[in-house]
Amino acid sequence: MCEKEMWAYLLTYNLIRLLMAEFTMMSEPIVDKTEAGSKRANEKIWSSKKA
């Protein structure tokens, strides 16, 4: 009986952790950290300042 309760607890605990990780990934903005992405970001900043 105790073994079944422990498995149920561990499965529930891991499921909750996976769901929390998934929601965290969904809520974080995706940032382009490549060199090309940085260049595009800088171009947008400078083009908006010129206008």
C-alpha positions in Angstrom: 0.0 0.0 0.0 2.7 2.5 0.9 4.6 1.7 -2.3 1.6 2.5 -4.5 1.0 5.8 -2.6 4.7 6.7 -3.1 4.4 6.1 -6.9 1.2 8.1 -7.1 2.9 10.9 -5.2 6.0 10.9 -7.4 4.0 10.7 -10.7 1.8 13.6 -9.6 4.8 15.7 -8.4 6.6 15.2 -11.7 3.5 15.9 -13.8 3.1 19.2 -11.9 6.7 20.1 -12.5 6.5 19.4 -16.2 3.3 21.5 -16.5 5.0 24.4 -14.6 8.0 24.2 -16.9 5.8 24.1 -20.0 3.8 27.2 -18.9 7.1 29.0 -18.1 8.4 28.3 -21.5 5.2 29.5 -23.1 5.2 32.8 -21.2 8.8 33.7 -21.9 9.4 35.9 -24.9 11.5 34.3 -27.6 14.7 36.3 -28.0 16.9 36.0 -31.1 20.4 36.0 -29.6 22.3 35.4 -32.8 24.5 38.0 -34.4 22.0 38.5 -37.3 19.3 39.0 -34.8 21.3 41.7 -33.0 22.0 43.5 -36.2 18.3 43.5 -37.1 17.5 44.8 -33.6 20.1 47.6 -33.9 18.8 48.5 -37.4 15.3 48.8 -36.1 16.4 51.0 -33.2 18.5 53.4 -35.4 15.9 53.6 -38.2 13.2 54.5 -35.6 15.4 57.3 -34.2 16.0 58.8 -37.7 12.3 59.1 -38.4 
